[in-house]
Amino acid sequence: MIFNSITKSARIFHMMVLAIPLLASSCSNLQEPTRKTVLEAPAADLAEAYLFVKTSLPLVSAGARATIHIQGATINKDNVEEYKAKYEKRLALYEEAIKQRGFKTISGEYKGEATESCARSNSILAILHKQQQSGIEITQDGIDAQFVIKFKQDDKEMSIKNPAAIAESAVSVLDAMNSDYFFRGVVKDNVIVFKPNLAVLDTWPKWASPPSRSDLENCTITLERF
């Protein structure tokens, strides 16, 4: 999904199939994640899987009123309770594993900067390059967090909230304007360094002008706590 400006709403694509071993697809030949697999999984995968399932649950529930396509599955009023139970079970499993493995406390005020290629990433986080005075406030409630990007537009103070999750020292942030677009960060002392997850390119329609792979590979966002 592409946004045309930093304040315009945008259509969300939920046709994502993540290349994460934790997130079992609806395909019958793949098994549901187990306690063992989530405990052994890389922290970045676990944080992203947790965030994906948590933010997808409202969409799954909407299958009671409309036909929804997510992770290759068709969800409607006939099977919505089955899929809702499946996603709730996954979420509980991921949450238990993260709590057992631990997670960093990252709440606070940060200054942010981004490399030039991030400006072409078609991400709301590109604001950090376009407006060098942008700042970020991170609020945290256990595993869950919100990355609140603060900026000025037309002399008005504005903010955009991006959901996030933490597992050990890994942070996953979901672009508020694109439900397929995850950024992966690593916490070290008072600094968090993020890179976009290139998996977004696998499901980004060509007609929607996806960013180039090289721009995403060279995009780095650095947050430093005040």
C-alpha positions in Angstrom: 0.0 0.0 0.0 1.2 3.5 -0.9 0.3 6.7 0.8 0.3 9.9 -1.2 1.0 12.3 1.7 1.8 11.8 5.3 -1.7 12.6 6.4 -3.8 10.9 3.8 -5.5 7.6 4.7 -4.7 4.6 2.5 -6.1 1.3 1.6 -4.6 -1.6 3.5 -3.4 -4.8 1.9 -3.9 -7.9 4.0 -2.8 -10.5 1.5 0.5 -11.1 3.3 2.3 -14.4 3.7 5.2 -13.8 6.0 8.4 -15.8 5.5 8.5 -16.5 9.3 8.7 -20.1 10.5 6.6 -19.1 13.5 3.6 -18.1 11.5 2.0 -21.2 10.1 0.1 -20.5 7.0 -3.5 -21.7 6.5 -2.2 -24.2 4.0 -2.8 -27.7 5.2 0.7 -28.9 4.7 2.1 -26.5 7.3 1.8 -27.1 11.0 0.8 -24.6 13.7 3.7 -23.2 15.7 4.7 -25.0 18.9 6.1 -23.9 22.2 9.4 -25.3 21.2 9.6 -23.5 17.9 8.7 -20.1 19.3 11.2 -20.5 22.2 14.0 -21.3 19.8 13.1 -18.8 17.1 15.2 -15.6 16.5 13.9 -12.8 18.7 13.2 -10.6 15.6 11.0 -13.3 14.1 9.1 -13.7 17.3 8.5 -10.0 17.8 7.2 -9.6 14.3 5.0 -12.7 14.5 3.4 -11.5 17.7 2.8 -8.0 16.2 1.4 -9.4 13.0 -1.1 -11.7 14.8 -2.2 -9.1 17.3 -2.8 -6.5 14.6 -4.6 -9.1 12.4 -7.1 -10.3 15.0 -9.5 -7.4 14.4 -9.4 -8.2 10.7 -10.0 -11.9 11.3 -13.0 -11.0 13.5 -14.4 -8.9 10.7 -15.0 -12.1 8.8 -18.3 -12.4 10.6 -19.6 -9.5 8.5 -17.6 -9.8 5.3 -15.3 -12.1 3.3 -11.7 -11.5 4.3 -8.5 -12.8 2.7 -5.5 -13.1 4.9 -2.4 -15.4 4.7 -3.9 -17.3 1.8 -7.1 -18.1 3.7 -10.6 -17.0 3.0 -12.4 -16.1 6.2 -16.2 -15.6 6.3 -19.1 -16.1 8.6 -18.9 -19.9 8.2 -15.4 -20.2 9.5 -14.6 -17.0 11.4 -14.8 -18.6 14.8 -12.3 -21.3 13.8 -9.8 -18.7 12.5 -10.3 -16.4 15.4 -9.6 -19.2 17.9 -6.5 -20.1 15.8 -5.1 -16.6 15.9 -5.9 -16.2 19.6 -4.0 -19.4 20.3 -1.0 -18.2 18.3 -1.0 -14.9 20.1 -1.1 -16.5 23.5 1.8 -18.8 22.5 3.9 -15.9 21.3 3.1 -13.8 24.3 4.1 -16.6 26.7 7.4 -17.2 24.9 8.3 -13.5 24.9 7.6 -13.2 28.6 9.7 -16.2 29.3 12.6 -14.9 27.2 12.2 -11.3 28.4 12.1 -8.0 26.7 13.7 -4.6 26.9 12.1 -1.5 28.3 12.3 1.2 25.5 9.8 3.8 26.5 10.9 7.4 26.3 11.6 10.3 24.0 14.0 9.8 21.0 15.5 11.8 18.3 15.4 10.1 14.9 17.3 10.2 11.7 17.2 8.2 8.5 19.4 7.6 5.5 18.6 9.2 2.2 17.3 6.0 0.7 14.6 5.8 3.4 13.0 8.9 1.7 12.2 6.6 -1.2 10.9 3.7 1.0 7.2 4.6 0.7 7.0 4.3 4.4 5.5 6.7 6.9 8.8 6.5 8.7 10.3 8.4 5.8 9.2 11.5 7.7 12.4 11.1 9.7 14.4 11.9 6.7 12.1 14.5 5.1 11.7 16.4 8.3 14.9 16.5 10.3 13.2 18.0 13.3 10.9 15.0 13.7 11.0 13.2 17.0 9.6 10.0 18.3 8.0 9.1 21.6 7.8 5.4 22.4 5.1 4.4 24.9 5.2 0.8 26.2 2.9 -1.5 28.0 4.8 -4.8 28.5 5.4 -6.4 25.2 3.3 -3.9 23.3 4.5 -0.4 22.3 3.5 2.6 20.2 6.0 4.6 18.1 4.5 8.0 18.0 6.2 10.1 15.3 5.8 13.8 15.9 6.2 16.4 13.1 5.0 19.7 11.8 2.9 20.2 8.7 1.6 23.6 7.7 2.8 24.9 11.1 0.6 22.4 12.9 1.9 19.9 15.4 0.9 16.4 14.3 1.6 12.8 15.2 1.2 9.3 13.8 1.1 6.2 15.9 2.8 3.0 14.7 2.2 -0.3 16.6 5.3 -2.2 17.8 6.4 -5.2 19.9 9.5 -6.1 21.8 11.2 -9.5 22.3 14.5 -9.6 24.1 16.4 -6.7 22.4 14.5 -7.0 19.1 11.8 -4.5 18.2 9.3 -4.9 15.4 7.4 -1.8 14.2 4.4 -1.9 11.8 4.0 1.0 9.4 0.8 2.7 10.3 -0.1 3.3 6.7 0.7 -0.2 5.3 -0.3 -3.4 7.1 2.4 -5.4 5.3 5.3 -3.2 6.1 7.4 -4.1 9.1 10.7 -2.6 10.3 13.1 -4.6 12.5 15.2 -2.9 15.1 17.9 -3.9 17.6 18.2 -2.1 21.0 21.7 -1.4 22.2 22.1 0.9 25.2 20.1 4.1 24.4 20.0 3.5 20.6 17.7 1.5 18.4 18.7 0.8 14.8 15.9 -0.2 12.3 15.9 -1.7 8.8 12.8 -2.5 6.7 11.9 -6.1 6.3 12.4 -6.8 2.6 9.6 -9.4 2.7 7.2 -6.5 2.0 8.4 -6.5 -1.6 7.0 -10.1 -2.1 3.4 -8.9 -1.8 3.7 -5.3 -3.0 1.7 -5.0 -6.3 3.7 -3.7 -9.2 1.0 -1.2 -10.1 1.4 0.3 -6.7 4.9 1.5 -7.4 6.9 -0.5 -4.8 10.2 0.9 -3.6 13.4 -0.6 -5.1 15.1 -3.4 -3.2 18.3 -1.4 -3.2 16.6 1.6 -1.5 15.2 -0.7 1.2 18.5 -2.5 1.7 20.2 0.9 2.2 17.5 2.4 4.4 18.6 2.6 8.1 16.6 4.5 10.8 18.5 5.3 14.0 16.7 6.4 17.2 18.6 7.8 20.1 17.0 8.4 23.5 17.2 11.9 24.8 
